[in-house]
Amino acid sequence: MEVSPLVQQARPSFQPKISQLYEELFVDEDDHSHSEGFWSEFFLLRPDKASLQRRLEAVSADDLLHFQYETQQLFLHAVRHIKSGRAPADEVALETLTVFLAGVLSKRYTNPSSDMITVLAGLDGVDAVFSDFANAVETTIRTGRTKEVRKKAIEAALSLTSGAYQTSLVSYFTHRDLFPSLMKYVQDTDDNTQAFEPFLLLGLLVNYNKFEYRNPYRLRLEDFVNEAIIQTIVGGLGITLSQSRNKYASVIEDVPEGWKLSSTLTYIGLGVLAPIKAITPATTTDDNKEQFAALPGPEAAILLSTYDFALANKLFCYNLITHPSPSPETPFSAFLSLTSYILHHASRSPRASLYALLTLTTLRIILEDVLLCKQLCQPTPLLAVRLCRQRPPFLPPTPHGRPPAAHILDLAADALTHNLRRRLDIDLYAGSVALVHRLFCCLAQNRTPLAYHWPTLWQALLALLRFLATYAADLAAQPGAIVHALLGPLLRVLALAVLDGNAFLPDAAAYDDLVYKLVEHSASLDKLKSAYALADGSPVEVLRAVAAHYHGLLQTERGKGRVGKDLSPREVGRVIRGGYEGLVLPSGEGMGLENWERYREGEERGWVKRAGRVAVEDVRAWVRGL
């Protein structure tokens, strides 16, 4: 049967009207002006974000400067429609500006600050135009006609703040304080997930030039005491962190022990009905290394906001660790879980390493509060946390709740185990050791026995000790930094465990295992003292004294024929238990909190600034994905 010629005709392609307007916007003609009718139609039609993104990507930075009249007019008319508050023009203007600003501000300009101002407002009119924009955004966030419009105003502010972060344009949001309107938006929402955008924006604004002047948003955080709003922020934070953690689990499923029927039955005392099985996580392959290197996702920029709020506000810290949740995990459980995954893969990229430092420092800030640290060390309430087990050696399975301090020790041990490199990340390792030191001090002071798999921690700490001794020549380029930031605190942690371990170790077996491992590493202790020229009063002397004492006992036992030439662990353990009476240890002075240096952000500005830049780039990526 012959096909009808009508069927063979190609269908005409139709281009949406708004896409045609985008094309007309950047046409090189002598008459650059567009009529009011053009702009009225432009802001009445539903925006096509993908089409506008493509059009902006096709225009270079130099071309945008050439089309500055058109871009200035677009920005001016968009601000005018936002200020009008009339539907649908205000919502269309906000959506258009979010895409437009992300596209324009991502270009590589010869003179970034002045060129961006030229493209958006012109050097002569920048104050008036951007003051109007800041006022319009603030008013819309605070009293916008719908929650959706208010949210889009925050997204537009995020687009400008992240895109122009290295310029003076963000200062218009410091002159026009957005904090009250952002908090009112959070207060008015009935969905915790809606707190993500304002909290993200707040983190960028708090970090803007904060080392150059007294940032007003930091002052706002310090004085903020509305606990209901803080709880909403914390609730939304927990959901975001869980979602970010799940991206790691989607690469390799490492068996979430806390969400199984067997663990639930065990937790409520019916474990006999569901015996615990050994956890055998999958191992990492070359195929998914690139996937892990790209994680965490851009939503992890919220960790910068979390760090700043924790640093400025103790009420936020308290609510973070105590906030209950109807979901399977609390916000603090989600925070510890994501921290575990980030630390596990911290060495895969500089970006992951900086986020690891943010989470470690946030935990350090929390633990530096005496009351909060004591609360985390208590045997109750128990907390279930999904910890990362994606690369061997795996952490021991923990299918039931534990004190939060036990999970934090696991985070530190896992970080120490999986990130050893000759080019050692000193900040990462010092931060991990600092958490262990702080917890040991709190446990010892309050004489709180902690149920924990201690051999895992001893192994991680002494493996680091052996690494520092083995590669002392490679690390000699920065001996001062190694000794002050890492080796000194590491030796104090081990010395504190030897001197005061009986105050927090639950049984003699855990202490015996520590002493046994110290005897095993006696050669590393001797090498450390000589390689790093440690003073006689160093904590290493405590550890060497313990090792020397038991070496002498073992030689005596051999001389008497009580043990063979090759000792079994059981024979060594018997000698250790029998040698405590003759063991003389010095006082613990200098091993505890008297040598603890509280966190001072000004002294860490180098990595804090780098972490801020990483978060800004992630917010840009998040805005582009809207």
N, C-alpha and C positions, 0 to 999 in steps of 0.2 A: 504493500500500500504506500502510495507516494505521500511524503510528509508535506503538510501544508506550509507554504512560505511564511505564513504568519508566525508559526512556531519557531522558524529559523531566525527570526529577527532578534537581535540582542536587546535585552531589557535596558532602558535608560537608567543611568545611575543618578541618584538624588543626593545632594549634599544638604545637610541641615542648614537652616538659615543662619544659626548662630556661628557655624563654622565659616560661612561666607563672610560674616562680619569680622571674624578673626583674620581672615585673609585680607580684607579691605583695610584693616587697621595698619598693616605694615606694607603699604604700596608706595613706591617711590614716585610721587607726583609733585608738581609745583605747588598745587594747592593742598596743603597738609590738613586743613581744617575739616572737621566733620560736623554736620548739623546737629541741632538738639534732637531732632527726630532720630538720627542715628544712635545717639547715646540713650535715648528713651527706649528704643527697641533693643539695644544691646543689653540693658539691665532688666528687661521684662522677659526675655527668652531664657529658658532653662539652660544653664551653662553646660558645655561639653568639655569636661576637664581634660580628657585625653587629647582632644583636638587642640585645645589651647596649649597644652604641654608640647605637643609636636610642633606647633607653630613657633613657640618661643625657642625650642631647641634648634630650629632651623635658622634662627637669627643670632648673629655673633654679637660680642660685646661692642665692637665698633659700630655695627649696624644699629644697635639700640641707641647709642649716642647720636647717631644720625637721625633716628626717629624719636628724639627726645620730646618733641612737641606732642606726638601722639601718646607716648607713654605717660607724660605728665597729665594730659587731658583725661586719660583713662583713670589714673589715680585720683584726680580731683573729683571727677564725676562719681566714682565709687564711694569716696568719703561723703559726698553730698547725699547719696542715696542711703548710706548707713545712718547718717544723722537724721534723715527723714523718718525712719522707722516704719515706713509703709511697705506692706506686702505686695508683690513678692520681691520688689526691687532691693530691699535691704538685705534679704537673704542671698539673692543672686550676687549682689555686690561683694558680700563677704566671701562667698565661695570663689568668685572670680579673683578677688584680691589674694586669697590664699595660694592659688595656683600661680597667679601672675608674679607675686613677690618671690615665691620659691624659684621660678624660672629666671627672673631678672637678677636676683641677688646671687645666683649660683655661677654667674659668668665671671671669667677672669679679666678684670679690668686693669689697665695700666696704673691708674691711681684709684684704688677701690673706693675709698670713702667719698671723695669728691665726685667721682664718676657715678656712683650709685645715687648720690643726691641729685646730680644733674638729670639722670634718667627719670627719677621719680617726682621731683618737685622743682628743680632748678635752684641754683645757689642763692638767688635773691629771695625766693619764696619758701625756703625750707622750714623756717621757724613757724610760719603761719600754717603751712600745709600739714606738717607733722604734729603740731599741737592740736589741730583740728582732728587729725586721725586718732591720736591718743585719747582725746576727749570722747570721740565717737565710740571707740572700742570700749573704753571704761564704762560709759553710759549703757551701752548695749549689754555688756556682761552683767551689769547690776540690775537693769530694768528692762531688758529686751522683751519683746512681746510674747515670745515662746522660749521654752528651754532649748529647742533646737537652734534658734537664732543666737541665743546666748553662747551656746557651745561653738558655733561657727565663728563667733567673734574671738573666742579664745584661740581657735585654730589659726585665724588670721594673725593674731598677735604672736603665736608661735612661729609662723612663717617668717614674719619680719625679724623677730628676735634671733632666731637661729641663722637666718640668711645674712643679717647685717651685724653679727655679734662682734666683729673686730672693728666696727665703725662707731661713730658718735650717734648714730640714729637710735640705738637702743636707749640712749639717755633720756629720750622723750617719755619712756615708760617709767623712768625713775622720777622725773619731774611731776608726772601725772601718776600718782600712786594707784596701782591696780590691786593692791593687797585686799582692801575691804570688799571690793566687788568680787574678787576671786573667792573669798571666804563666804560671801553671801550666796554665790552660785553653789558652792558645796553644801551650804546649809539648806538651800531650797531643794536640792535633789533628793529623790527617794531611792536612788540606785547608787550603791557604792562605786560601781565601775565608772560613773560619771565624774568621779574625783580625779581620774587619771590626768586629764588635760590641764586643769588648773594647777595641780601639784607639779606637773612637768614644767609648765611655764614658770612657776615660782622658783624652781630649782635653777633655771637659766638666769632669772633676774637676780637672784641672791648672789650668784657667782660673777655677775658682770662687774669687772674692774674692782673686785672686792679687796684686792691687795693694794690698790692705788688710793682708795678713799673709803670712808665709812659708809658702807652700802646701806641705804634706808630699809631695804627688804630684810636684811639681817637683823636690824633693830626690831622690825615687826615680828619676826619669828621669836626673838628672845622674850618679847612681852606678851605673846599670844597665850591665852589661858582658857579658851573656849573648848572644853573637853569634848563636847558633842561633835563639833566639827573635826577635831583631831581624830576621834574614833571613826568618823566617816572616811577620812583620808586613809587611816590605817587599814580599814576594811577593804577599800579599793586597792590599796597597795598590795595586800595579800593576794588578791585575785590576779593582779598583773604579774606578780612574781611567780605564782603557780603556772600561769600560762607561759612565761618565759622559760621556766624549768622544763615544762613539757616538750619544748622544742629539742632539748638535749635527749630526752627519753625517746623521741620519735626517730632519732638516728640509731641508737642502740637501746633496746628495752632491757633495763637492768633489774627487773623484778622489784616493783615497789612493795616492800614488805609490810608497810603500815596500812595497806588498803585491801588485805586479803581476809577471807573469812576465818582462816586459821588464826591469824594474829588478833583478830577481834575477839574470838572465843578465848584465846590465851589471856588477853588483857582483862576480861571480866571473870577470870578464874575457871574457865571451862576448857583449858588447853588440852586436857586428856581426851576430849572429843575430837580434837583436830591437832594431831602431833605435828610439830614443826619439822619441815624438811630443809635440807641443806640448800642454800642459794647458790646457783651456778650461773652468774651473769655471762653474757656474751663478751667476747674480747674485741678490741678495736682493730680494724683492718685498714689497709691503705686507702680503700675506696671511700671511707667516711672521714678521713682526716681533714679533708677540705671542708666538709660540712661542719665539723667541730670548730675549725679555725674561723668560720664565719659567725659563730655563736659567742655570746648571747645576741639575741635580736635587738633591733633599734629601740624597742621598748625598755631595754635595760638602762637607758638614760635616766629613768626614774630613780636609779640608785644614787645619782648625784643629789637629787632632792632629798632622799632619805638621809644621806650623810649630813647635809647641811641642817636639816631640821633636828636631827639627833644632836649635832654639835651645839646648836643654839638653844634647845628647849628640852629640859629633863621630863616635862610632862608628856612630850611626844615619846620619849624613850620608855617611860612607864607604860603608856598605852600600847606601844608596839609589842612589849613582852607579855602583857596581861590581857590583851583584847581577845575575847572569845569569838568563835565563828561557828555558824551552823553548817559550814562546809566541812569536808573531811580533815582539813588542816587549818590551824590558826594562822594569822598573818606572820607571827614570829616563826612558826614552823615552816611556812613558805619561804621566809627570808633565809633561814638556815639551810633549807633544801637547795635553793638557787645558789647560795654561797658555796655549798658543797660542790655543785657541778662546775661553777666558775673556777674554783680553786683547783679542782681535779684536772682541768684543761687550761690552766693559766699560762703555761709555757707555750701554747700553740700560736699566740699572737701578742704583740705589744698591747693591743686593744683589750684583750681578755685579761692581761696582767694588770692593767690600770683599773679595770672593774673589780678585779680581785682585791687590789689595795683599798678600793672604796669600801667593799664589804668588810674586810678585816678591820679597817679603821673605825667603821661604824660600830662593830662589835667591841672594839677597844674603848670607844667613848662610853658605851653602855656599861662595860665592866668597871670603868673608872669611878662610877657612882657606887659608893660602898653599899647602900641599901639594895640597889638593883642587882649587884654582883652576889650579895648574900642570898637574895631571893632565887637567883638562877642556880645556886649551888644546893639548895634545899632538896631533900629526897622527894618532896611533893610540892606542887602537882607534877605529874608526869607528862611528858611531851613526846608525841610520835612525829618523827622527822624522816622523810625519805632522803637517804644519803646516796651519793654517787658511787656506783660500783661498776664502772665501764672499762677499767683497765686494771690488770693485776699489778701488785698484790691488792686483793680486795679487803675492804674493812670487814670485820666479823659481822654476821647477820644480827640484826636487832629488831625482831618482829613485834616488839611491844614498846610501850612508852618508857622513857627514862628521864632523869633530871636533865634540864637544858644544858648544864655544865658538861655532862657526858657527851652530848652531841657536839658541843664546841670543841672539846678535846679531840673528837674524831675529825672535825674539819681541819684542825691544825695538823694532826698526824698525817692525814691524807695529802695535805698541801706539801708537807715536808717530803713525803715519799715520792710524789709523782712529778716534781718539777726540778730535780737535781740536774744541773748543767754546769759545765766548766765555767761558762759565763754566768755566774750565779746571780739570780735576781735577789740582791741583798735586801731590798725593801720588803719584798714578799716574804722572805724567810724570817726577817726580823719581826714583821707583823705577826706571823704565825707563832713564833716563840714567845712574843709579848703576851699573847692571849693565854698561853699555858702558864707563864709566870704569874700573871694576875690571878688566875683561877687557883693556882697552888697557894698563893699568899692568902687568899680568902678562905680556902678550905682549911689551911693550917691554923689561921687565927681563930676560926670558929669551931675548930676540931670537929669537922663534919666528914665522916667517912663517905666515900663516893663509890657506889657499885659501878665498876667500869672494867673493860678488858685492858688492864694496864700493860701487859706485855706488848701490845700493839704500839702504845705511845713510847715505851722505852726503846723499842726497836727503831722507831722513826727518829727519835732524838739522837740516839747513838749512831745511827747510820749517817746523820748529818755531821756528827762529831768526827767520824772516821773519814768522811768526804773532805772536811776542812783540813784534816791532817794529811791525807793522801795527796791532795792537790794544793798544798801550801805554796809551792813554787809558782803555780799558775795564778794564784790569788795574791801573790806578793805585790802586784802592781797597786793594790789598794789596801795595804795591811791595816792602816788606821781605821778605815771604814769597817773592815771585817771585824776587827777586835772590838771596836766601840759599839757598833750597831748589832752585831750578830753573835760573835764568839763569846763575848762577856756575858750577855743575857743567857745564852745557851748553857754556859757553865754554871751560872747562878741557879738556873732552873733545876739542873741535875743535883747540884749541891743542896738546894733546898729540899728536894725529894729525899736525899740521904739523911739530912739532919732532922727534918720534921715530917717525914713520910708516915711515921706511926700515927700522926694526927688525922690523916685523911685516907690512908690506904685501908681497905676494909678487912684485910687479913694479912698474916705473916707471909703467905705465899707471894703476894705482889711485891713485898719488900725484898724477899729472898731473890726474886727474879731480877730486880733492879741491881742488886749487889752482884749477882752472877754475871750479868751483862757488863757491869763495870770491870770486873776481873777479866772478862774476855777482851775488853778494849783497853787494857792497861798500856799496851804499846802505843796506841793512838794518843793516849793522854800524855805520855812522855814526849812524843813527837810534837804535839801541840805546844807544849811549854817551850821547847827549844825553837820551833819554827816561827812562832809569833812573839818570842821574847816576853813571855808572861811573867809578871812580877811574883815574888814569893808569896805575897798576901792574896794572890788570885784564888777564886773558888776552885781552880784546877787542883790546888794542893789538897783540898778536902777529898776530892775524887781519887787522887793519886795515893793518899793515905789509906783509903779504904782498899784500893787494889793491892797496895804493898802489904797491908796487914794480912790479907787472905792469901797472897802469894807465899808469904812466910809460913802461914799455917799449912798450906798444901805441901811445901817442901819438908816441913817437920813430919807431916803424916807419911810422906814417902820415905823419909829416913827411918821411921819406925816400922816400915813395912805394912802399914795399915791400908794403904791404897796402892794400886799398880801404877805403872809408868803412864799409861793412857787412862785418864780419868773419865768416867761416865758422868753425865749430868746429875744422876742421883747421888754419886759419891761427892761431887762438888757441892751439891745442895746440903748434904749432911755436914760437911766441913763448915759451910757458911753458917748454918744454924747453930753449930757449936762454937763459933768464934765471936759471937756478939759480946760476950762478957769481957773479953780482952780488947775490944775495939774502943779506942779513945778518939772522940770526934771534937773538933773545936766548936766554939759557939756559932750560932747562926747569924751573927751580926754582919750586916752587909749583903745578905742573901735575899732579904724580903723587900717590903715596900719602902724601906728607908732609901733604897737606891732607885726607886721607881720614878721615872720622869714622865709626868703627865703630858698628854698630847697637846702640842702647840702647833696650830695650823700654820702660823707664820714661818716656822722652821721647816715646814714640809711643802712650801709653796711650789717647788719645782714639779713634783708629780701631781699635786692638786691642780695646777694649771693645765698640765697635759691631760688629766682626766676630764677636766672641764671642756677642753677642745674636742675630745672624743665624744662626749655626751652631746655637744652642739652638732657634730656631724651626724650623730644618730637621730637627733630630732629632725634635722633636715631630711634624712632618709625616710623618717616616719611621716613627715608632712607630704613628701612626694608620693607616698603610698596611700594617701587619703582618697 
